[in-house]
Each structure stands twice: as structure tokens, then as C-alpha cells.
Amino acid sequence: MNLALFLILTVYIITIGVLIYGFFKVKKYSNTNLEPQTSFTIIVPFRNEAENLPHLLKSFSKLNYPADLFEVILVDDESDEKFQIPNSKFQVRIIDTIRVSKSPKKDAISTAMKHVKTDWVITTDADCTVHSNWLLTFDNYIQENEVSMLAGAVTYEANNSFLHHFQQLDLTSLQGATIGSFGIKKAFMCNGANFAYTKSLFEKMNGFEGNNAIASGDDVFLLQKVANLNQNLMHYLKSEETIVKTKPTQDWESLFYQRVRWAAKTSSYQSIFGKVLGLIVFFANLSFITATLFLVFGIWSWQLLTLFVVLKFITDFVLLYSTNQFLTGQRIESLVLSSLFYPFFSSAVALYSLFGSYKWKGRNFRV
């Protein structure tokens, strides 16, 4: 059993090492102040977000981009109260989502696509805010590269609580894996809060056809469709000026259900690499828990457990530190405590996602 646990750890270390290599292969990009040319439609699905939408729209009003080159479509997914658009200097409108599947967000984006007249669409969430050079940097990159799909980074606006620090660490690990997978040409994941693609590519892929039975995944399933077609069509835009900030959840129950929703789509991935990576991470976390139990029951010495934990911690730290420096430029808070708690939380999420149900936007969904 000792050999099995360290064998799993060895595979995990090699895998994370490959992602670290991929992370550094994706070079940082800064806009070169080219004259803006790209027309964008920003699609924002929302449900009961009256508190958050004004902050998002305010960040749009500060965009360093010509107002005639972008418009905003807010897609109302059966909110309890209608949101009133404040006066703005850019084009913004609200439409109602047309529900045709089990996936509210995919339906919202598909509804909006029927109204899109621009070359590019970029999706974000109602609880986000964007950098003033967000669109300008996307535009400059598009002008300088042959690309039809771009993934960008997302980070939290966290306060000083363990719940928020833990979420930041978890999201940082996902962002690091995302960037690393792009770097090794095995992209399988992105975040719909900062995701751009051409309308023509969306239509060529027949939108979300084929995965509408899964509630979430408007981002990863579309990306994996494109990856199967041609990985060269999609890039990761690694730029501080395109990082989107979002809000963390405010309680552990909401966080658990959110992560269950994210994990539930893994079994439906088209990406073999994504599925294998998910299994490797799951078994590495399970091995951590097993090793801890071995110490409790006297099967392992504390020296052996320490060796196991240190090897895993050092491997994780390299990817986490590099990614966190890109996302926030600050030190990682509650690193040790979060790292010790993470395997237990992650394993519980993974196991529950196999058979449980979850809540999302006031609705119940079966996995």
C-alpha cells in the first residue's frame, strides 16, 4: 500500500510538473495600443442580479474602447424583478432568455447569439468587473494573431477570511491548470466569465448542441468542441489587463454546491486529457487522506507522512505561486491551512458530484 500511495504521488508530481512547464510556455501579453478595430458583443446572462449588475455596467463605462465598437446584451433568465438599465454612454439592452434545454446559461447565450451582429462575442458574469483595457487588449491580440477563440483569467475580490482565502487558492489552482493546458496544446478548460470567440465559430460548432442536458459547461464544452477541430484556433490571453474580477461565495454550503456544479460536467468531457487529469488529482487527494488515516491508526510514522505531504506541497506550491503572482501579484494567504483542508473538501465534492443534487440560482439540479 505504501508503494501504491507514493506511485500515485509520483504520477501527480509529473503531471503537475507538465502543467507548470505549460504555464510558462504561455507568454504574457500587453496591448500595443493599436487602433481598435474589432467589434464585440458582450453577453451577460443573469438571474436576480440587481445588486451586482450596476457594478459590472459601471466597469463597462470605464472601458478604454470606442463605444461604437461594442454593445452589451443582458439576458434575463426569469428574474423575480425586472432590472432597469441606467443611462449609459454605450449600447446596452435586455432580452429575455428562451428556454429550450436543461441548461439555463447555454439557453441564455444561444438566445443572445440570435441578436449578435458583431464579429466577436465575449461572455462574462453579472457579479464581475473588468479592467479598463479589457476590450482593447483583446482587440490588439486579435489583430496580431490568427485566432477564433480566446480564454482569459478570472480571480476573486476576496476579503480577509479563511473562506475567501480558500476559494482564492482553489480558483488559482484551476487557473494554473487552465493556462498550463493551453501551453502544452491540451486545452480542456476555461472560465465563461472571461471567454471570447467569433460568432462564425459558434455557428460552425452548432453552438452548444450535444451537451444541453448538462446544466453548466457553456464554456468548457464549447472549448473542447473547438479543440477537437483545431487547437490552433484557440489561445490563452495571459494579460493582467484582461483579468476579470468576480465575487467569492459567502458561505461554505454555496461554495460546496458551486464546486459540485463545476465537477459534475467532468464525466462528460470530450477531452481525454481533462478526464485523466481529473482522475489523477482525485486519487492524489484521496491518497493524502489515506496517508493521514494511516498515521492516525499507527500504520505510518509521522516521518513518512511528512515526506508525502512535503513532496505534494512543494509541487503544488510552484504552480500556485506562479499563477497567484499573475492573478494578484500578492502573497497567498492561509496557504498551509488551505492546502491541508483542500484534499478533504475536493474529494467530498468529487464523490458527491457522482450522485447528488445541487442548488443554483434558486433552482435544484440533479447531477
Order of alpha helices (4+ residues) and beta strands (2+ residues): alpha-beta-alpha-beta-beta-alpha-beta-beta-alpha-beta-beta-alpha-beta-alpha-alpha-beta-beta-alpha-alpha-alpha-alpha-beta-beta
